[in-house]
Amino acid sequence: MTRKKKTTTLGDALRELVRNLGMEGRLEEQQEAVDRWPQAVDKVYGKPIASRTRAVYFNGDGGKLVVEVENAALRHTLFYKKQEILKQLDQSFGRSLVRDIIFTNSRR
């Protein structure tokens, strides 16, 4: 038996599947929302607060960004400036992509 096709890595196969399904843009958008979180919260609160949070998931369909925080007090603090943080995210994208932020306790 001879092999006719070149061996493909799982990562390459998944990238090709995502591209064939037309989901590349959505996945990039989701990753961008998570990646832009630190800069947005840094502009509102500064690096000490930004370093105690971590965006973990963005649901593009619902526009919800899930962010883990160290403790309940920090979650409470961030909740009060949620609109300002959303405005920073909007400015970084040039449009309204993230419509809500869900703060959860850190699982680290």
C-alpha positions as CSV (number, residue, x, y, z in Angstrom):
1,M,0.0,0.0,0.0
2,T,1.4,3.4,-0.9
3,R,0.5,6.7,0.6
4,K,-0.9,9.1,-2.0
5,K,-1.4,12.2,0.2
6,K,0.9,14.2,2.3
7,T,0.4,13.8,6.1
8,T,-1.4,16.8,7.6
9,T,-1.1,17.9,11.2
10,L,-4.2,18.2,13.3
11,G,-3.7,22.0,13.6
12,D,-3.5,22.4,9.8
13,A,-6.6,20.2,9.4
14,L,-8.5,22.3,11.9
15,R,-7.4,25.6,10.2
16,E,-8.6,24.3,6.8
17,L,-11.9,23.2,8.3
18,V,-12.5,26.6,9.9
19,R,-11.6,28.3,6.6
20,N,-13.9,25.9,4.6
21,L,-16.8,26.7,6.9
22,G,-16.2,30.4,6.5
23,M,-15.6,31.0,10.2
24,E,-12.1,32.5,10.0
25,G,-13.3,36.1,10.5
26,R,-15.5,35.2,13.5
27,L,-12.7,33.3,15.3
28,E,-10.3,36.2,14.7
29,E,-13.0,38.6,16.0
30,Q,-13.5,36.5,19.1
31,Q,-9.7,36.3,19.8
32,E,-9.4,40.1,19.2
33,A,-12.1,40.8,21.8
34,V,-10.2,38.7,24.4
35,D,-6.8,40.2,23.4
36,R,-8.1,43.8,23.7
37,W,-9.5,43.4,27.2
38,P,-6.2,44.3,29.1
39,Q,-5.8,47.6,27.1
40,A,-9.4,48.6,27.6
41,V,-9.5,48.0,31.4
42,D,-6.0,49.6,31.7
43,K,-7.3,52.9,30.2
44,V,-10.2,53.0,32.7
45,Y,-8.5,51.7,35.8
46,G,-4.8,51.2,35.2
47,K,-2.4,48.3,35.1
48,P,-2.8,47.1,38.7
49,I,-6.5,46.3,38.1
50,A,-5.9,45.0,34.6
51,S,-3.3,42.6,35.8
52,R,-5.9,41.1,38.3
53,T,-8.4,40.2,35.5
54,R,-8.4,38.0,32.5
55,A,-10.8,37.8,29.5
56,V,-11.4,34.1,28.9
57,Y,-14.2,33.9,26.2
58,F,-16.1,36.1,23.8
59,N,-19.5,35.0,22.5
60,G,-19.8,36.8,19.2
61,D,-23.5,35.9,18.7
62,G,-24.5,37.5,22.0
63,G,-21.7,40.0,22.1
64,K,-20.8,38.9,25.7
65,L,-17.2,39.0,26.9
66,V,-16.5,36.7,29.9
67,V,-13.9,38.1,32.3
68,E,-12.4,36.3,35.3
69,V,-11.5,38.5,38.3
70,E,-9.6,37.7,41.5
71,N,-12.3,38.3,44.0
72,A,-15.8,39.6,44.6
73,A,-14.7,43.1,45.6
74,L,-12.9,43.6,42.3
75,R,-15.9,42.2,40.4
76,H,-18.1,44.8,42.2
77,T,-15.6,47.6,41.4
78,L,-15.5,46.6,37.7
79,F,-19.2,46.4,37.5
80,Y,-19.6,50.1,38.2
81,K,-17.3,51.1,35.3
82,K,-18.6,48.5,32.9
83,Q,-20.0,51.1,30.5
84,E,-16.7,53.0,30.4
85,I,-14.8,49.7,29.6
86,L,-17.4,48.9,26.9
87,K,-16.8,52.3,25.4
88,Q,-13.0,51.7,25.3
89,L,-13.6,48.4,23.6
90,D,-15.9,50.0,21.0
91,Q,-13.2,52.6,20.3
92,S,-10.5,50.0,19.8
93,F,-12.7,48.1,17.3
94,G,-14.2,51.2,15.7
95,R,-17.6,49.7,16.2
96,S,-19.8,48.1,18.9
97,L,-18.7,44.5,19.0
98,V,-18.8,43.7,22.7
99,R,-22.2,44.5,24.1
100,D,-21.9,43.1,27.6
101,I,-19.2,42.0,30.0
102,I,-19.8,39.1,32.4
103,F,-17.5,39.1,35.4
104,T,-16.9,35.8,37.1
105,N,-14.6,34.6,39.9
106,S,-11.2,33.5,38.8
107,R,-10.6,29.7,38.4
108,R,-6.9,30.0,38.6
